[in-house]
Structure formats: structure tokens, C-alpha cells
């Protein structure tokens, strides 16, 4: 990924020109901006019927108008069924390579120290398909630190990873149409290393924006793993298994796998990797018109705090946008805006984020994007089109 030279980087991250208001959660940007929204002329197609059973609450970027996404407007993804679980009968089993297996009720978790984190959760497929352009939302999540539970379970020294199993399940088929075809019932599950699982930001989450976690978002308890794509944040959590061998199921080894072609020693090789931590990204969200003046606004996020956002109109130069005041959480998106002396006609608006490590959001022709054969982890620069009358 492109790196900025230190001098260039320091020059590009000067003082933001705008200050946005704060609510109890953080910056309130779009909702406080007066003006008429100028609709994008390149609206995505509707979610096709087969995907409607999988994707819920997918809003347009223009509708993402608050720093905190309300629960009833937050997107959700289901891989199997959407289970409804009685919280009074729910238990979380923690076992495998541990010295002290645990079985915890919801009351047990709520009796432990509670922690909150503002975290922008994005589906790793967002912007990877024509209709799936806004699989993202920002919330305040509350629950019990996962590290405390793993410590209490006494993870054994030979353990290498932790697997999180959801209550949602479905039928899987291997080698379909062959004499070796195998059908079986499996629960959704994802794994991460012991080191990643012990991150103090990870939560066994039972609250979302100050309310009980909604059913569509994994109630009564889900994993919240700040800095990771949504697939790692297992919903409807029912079991945690510590292992001394790698876990390979559909969602670790066959699906949510990014496939790239790379050139090595003059030959093309295929590289496969499981979707992991989120990548640096930004998006133009809306254009507004107020008293004859146009403003472009959007969001930026990533695994490292955002230092700057630049915007390009058509084939013009990159222009530095004004950043909203940073929230205390490094895992939450930042709003940005650029006042724009627009001229009549059709215009292409592109944004790119720059983080505090000097990484720059890649262009669509960057090898990391152009060589990708799957739609996961699509963090290339996003271009939207608008017609100014």
C-alpha cells in the first residue's frame, strides 16, 4: 500500500477547518448540517430477492446521517436462520483447552465489570457487489471484556486459537454431485488467535446504544471485536472453544476467503487468505446545497486512527477535507466535509483516507485491489457521481 513521505504526511494533516457538535456519543455531523441533499446520480440497484433473506436494513449512504447509527437502522447479516433465543434460558459454555471450563448465564455476565466501546462495524463484502454499498454502521457496544472470561477459564499454554460458535445453524454440503457428497448440519463459527482474542477491547456484548442487544443483532450476547470486519463479530453466541489446532469450517476456509493473483519470479500465483481485520477506507456519503453553496461530506475509518481525508472532483487535484473532532475511541469512524464551488453538469467525486501510520486508501487500479478475484475486503477508493443543475 502506498506510503506518504514523512514531510508530505505532516503537511497533509494540518488543522481541520470545521468543528462539529457533540452528543452523548460523539460528533453529530450530517444531522446538524442545514441544506438540501443532492441525490447521487449513480444509485445502487435494489437488493435482489435471494439476498433479501440474508441482508436486512441496508440504507443508502445519504441516509447514514448520524454519528451513532440507531439500532432500528443498523444493517444486519444472517448466514443461516435468524434465531430467537430466550435470554432467561441462555447459557454460554467456555471449554476446550482450558483448565477451568465455564458455563455462564446472562446474569453471570452482567454481574461482571461492564465496558463500552464505540466501534464502526462493516461487513467485509460492503462495496464488493453493485447493490451492497453501505454495509456499515457505528454503535456504542456494551458488555463484559472477553479477556476476563478467558483468563478465568485458564487457557492452556499449548492453545493457539479461540473459536466462537453462534446458535444459528444450517445444512452444509461438501463435494456436491459426487459419490463423496456429504451433507451435515453446522453452526456459524469463526476463529481468531489467542493473542487477538485477548485484546482488551473485545466484548461479550449484551447492549447496543444503551439498550438490550436486539435479536437481529445477536441477542442475548454476541462477540464484538473492534477493528475486525463484521464476520468476526459472531452473533447469537452460545459456545467458546479454545483449541490447540487450527479450526477450518466453511467460514474460515471456504467462504469469507479473499483470493488474489500475485506475480512472483515472473509467474502468476494464487494467494488465499481468510478475511480478518478491517482495512483503511472512506466513502463520500452526500452532497448538500445550502444558500447556493455545495458541501461534500462522508466518513473514514480503519484499523489505525484517521489522520486526513482527501477528495478529488473529476480529474482535478486531491483537496484536503476538514475532519470532525476525533472520538476517544480509535475504532469509530470520523466524519469529514469539503466545501465545493460546484459547476453545472455531471461530476465524479472520489475520496481517499490517510491514517496516522501514513497508509493511503488504495485506488481501484492498485494491485491489492485489481488483483483481487473475490468481493471481500473491498477498500478501494470509492467514486460517486452527482449531477449539478
N, C-alpha and C positions, 0 to 999 in steps of 0.2 A: 504494500500500500504506500502511496505517495507520502513523503515526509517533507515538512517545511524546514528550511534552514532556520536556525535559532533567531537570527536578526529579523528575517521575514515574518516569523511566527510572532515575535514580540510586537512588531509593527501592526500586525493584523488583528491584535486582540485588545485594542485600546478601549477607552471607557465607553460604555453603551450610552446611546443618546436618549433613551427613554426609560422612565421608571413606571412600573405597573403597580396597581393597587394590590393589597394583600387581604385574603380572607383567613379563616382559621386554619386552612390547609396550606396556603401559599399564594402565588401570583394569580390574580384574576385578570385575564388578558382580553380575550375577544368579547366577553360579555360586557365589558366596560367601554368598548370602543363604539362610538356613535358612527352611523353611516349605513349605507345600503350595500348589501353583499352583491357583488357582481358574479354571477354564476360562471363556473368553468365551462368552456365550450366542449371539453372532452370528457363528459360524464361517463363513468364506467357502466357497462351493461348490468342488468339486474342479475342477482344470484340465480343460477339455473336451478330448476326443480330438484335434481339429485343432491345438490349441495345445500339446499334449504333445510334438509334434515340434520345437517352437520353444523351449519353456521347460523347463529342467532344474533340479532341486534347489530348488524353491520351498518353503521351510519356513514354518511358522506363526510369528507373532510370539513366541509363548510359547517356541518352540524357539531363538530367537536369544538365547542365554544367556551368551555370552562377548563381550568387547570386540573381540577378534580372531575373525573367522569362519574356522573351519578350511577348508582347501581342498576337502575332500570334502563340505562342507555349504554351499558358496558357490554361489548361483544363477548360471545362465548362460543366455544367449540366442543363438540361431542364426537367421540370416536366410536362408541358403541351405543348403548341406550343411555337415557338421562335418568339415573336412579333417584328415587325419593327415599330418604333414609330417616327413620325415627331417631332423633338425637338422644332420646332417653334410653334407647337400647344399643346405641352405637358404642363400639369399643375399638381401640387401636392397639394392635399387637406389635410388639417390637421384639424380634428374635433373630435367629441365625447365629453368627459368630460373635456372641455376646456372653458375658459372664453372668448377667442378671436379666433374663427375659422379663418384659413388662407387658401388662395389659391395662390400658388407661381408658377411663371414661371421659366424656366431655367435661364433667365436673372436676375430674382429676386435673385436666389440662388448665381449666380456668382458675384452679386454686394455685397454680404456679405463677411465677413472675410473668407479667404481661409486657409485651414490647410492640411498638408500632413502627411502620416504615412506609414512606411514600415511594411508590415503585410503579414505573410505567411498564406495563406488560404488553408485549407484542407477539402475535403469532409469527412463527418463522416462515409461514407461507405468505404473509402480507406483502403485497406488490409483486408477487410471483405469478399471479393469474390475472387476466384482464378485469374480472369482476371483483377481485379480492384486493382492494386498495387501502382499506382502513381498518385492518385487524389489530387495533391498538387502543389502549385506554390507560388512564392514570388514576390510581386509587390510594387511599390510606388503608393499609392492611394491618390487622392486629391479631396477636396470638402469642404462643409460647415459643421461645427460642428452641429450634431443633437441637442445637449443640448440647443444651442442658439435658435433653432426653437421651441422646446418645451417650453422654457422659454417665448418666445414671444407669444405663444398660451395660456399661463397662465393655466397650468394643474391644475385641481381642486383637493382639498385636499382628496376627497374620492376615487380618481382614484388609481388603483392598477397595471395596465399594459398598454403597448402600443402595438398595432397590426400594422404590416406593410403589405400592400396589393400590390402585383405585378399586372401588366397588363396581364400576361399570365393566361389563364383560360382553363378549360376542364370540361368534364362530370364526375360527381361522382355518384356512385351507393351505396346505403345502403340497407342491408338485401336482397341482390340479390337472386332471385329464390324463394322468399316467397311472400305471399299475401301482405306483408307490404313493398315490394320493392319500393324504392324511387330513382328517378333519378333527378339530378339538375346540373346546371352549377355553377362552383365555381372558384374564382381566387386563385392563390397561395397566402398564407399568413402565417406569423409566428409572434409570440408574445414574449415579454420579459417584465420583471418587470419595474416599473418606475425607480427604482434605477439603474438597468442595462442599461436602455435606456439613462439615464442621464450621463453615463460615458463620460468624455470629449474627449475620443479617437474616439467615434463613429462619422461617417461622412455620410452626404448625398453626395455621391461620384459622380462626373462627369468627373474625369480624372483618367487615368491609365498609369503609367510610363510616365507622362508628355504629354500624348496625350488625345484627347477626348475619353471617355469611349466607347469601341467597342460595337456593337449591341449584339453580343453573350454574352457579359459580363454585360448586363443590361442597355444599353443606353436608354434614356439620363441620367438617375440617378438611382443609386442603393444604398442600405444601405451597409455600411462597418462597421462591428462590430468586431474590433480586439480582439483576444482572444477567439472567438467563432468559432464553426465549420461552414462550408460553408452554410448550410441550413438556418442559421440565417441571412445571408447577402442577403436579398431579392433583386432580380433583377427587372428591369423594374418598378421601384416604381411608384405608382400612388396615393396611399392614406395612410394616417397615422390616426389611430383611437385610442383615449385614452379611456379606459374602467374602470368601477368600478366592473366588474365581469370577471371571467376567460374566455378566448377565447379558444374554443375547436373545431378545424376543423380536417381534415384528417392529416395535417402536424404537429399538436400539440398533438393529442390524439390517432390517429390510425396508422399513419406512422411516421417514424423517432422516434420510441419508442424503447428503449432498455429494453429487458426482461431478467431478471436474476432469478436463483433459489438460495435461501439462506436458511441456516439451522438456525432455531430459536427454542429453547427449545425442541430440538430433532425432530422437524418437518421441512419438506421442504415447504417453502412458495415462491410464485412467486412475484417478485417486478418489477413494470413497471415504467420507468421514461423517460420523453421527452429528446431527445438529446439536450445538452446545450453547455457550454464552452468546448474548446478543451482540450485534455489530453496530458500529457508528453509522448514524443515519439522520436525515432530516427530510421534511416534506413541506412544500407550500400548501397551506391549508385554505386560505381565502384571500380574495381581493375585495376591498371595501371602497366606496365612494362617499366622501363627506364634504359638502360645500365646495365641490369642484376639485377636491384633492383625492388622489388614489393612494391606497396603502396595501402592500403585500404583507401577509402575516403567516406564520407557520410554527412548527415545533422542531426540536432537535433533541436527540437522545443517544445513549451509547454506554458501553461498559466503563468509560473514563469520562469525567466531567467535561462538559462542553465549554470551549474557550471562545469560539466565534462561529458565526454563520455568514456565508456569502451568497449573494443572489445574482443571477445573470438573467437579463431580458434579451431574448432573441440571440443574436451573435455578439452582443455587447460585452463589455468588461465585467469582471466579477466586482460586486459592490458589497461593502460590509453592512450587515443588518444590525439593528440595535437589539441587544439581548435583554430579556426580562431579568430581574434580580434572581439570582440562583437560590433555590430552596436549600435547606440544610441537608436534604437527602441527596446523595450522589446518584441515586437510582431513578430519579424523576426527570421527566422531560423539561426542557426550557422553551418558553415561547420567544419568538423574535418577530421583528417587523422592519419594513423598509418603506419609506415614503417614496412614491414613484410618480414622476412627471409623465404620465401616460399620454400617448398619442393615439388617435383613432386607428382601428384595424385589428387584425388578429396577431396576438403576441404569445411567445413561448417563454415561460418562467421556470427557471431551474434553481434549486438551492443545493448547497453543499455545506456539511458541518465539519468543523475542525475541533479536535479535542485538546486537552491540556498536555497530552503527550506529543502533539504535533501531527497526529494522523489526520488525513483528509478523506472524507467520504468519496469513494471511487466513482469515476464516470462510468457510463454504461459500456464503454469500449475498453475499460481496464481489464487486463487478463483475468483477475479474480472474479469478474462478473461475466465477461464474454466467453470464458471457457467453461462456465457452469452449465451443466446439462439438466439440472433439476431446478424446481422453482423455490426451494427452501433457501433461507438466508439471503434474500434479495435486497441488498442495501445499496444498490447503485443510485446515483443522483436521479431524483425524480423531476420530470418536466411536466408542467401543466400548461394548458392553453386557455386563453381568455380573449374575448372579443370586446374591444372598447368602441363604443358608439360615438 
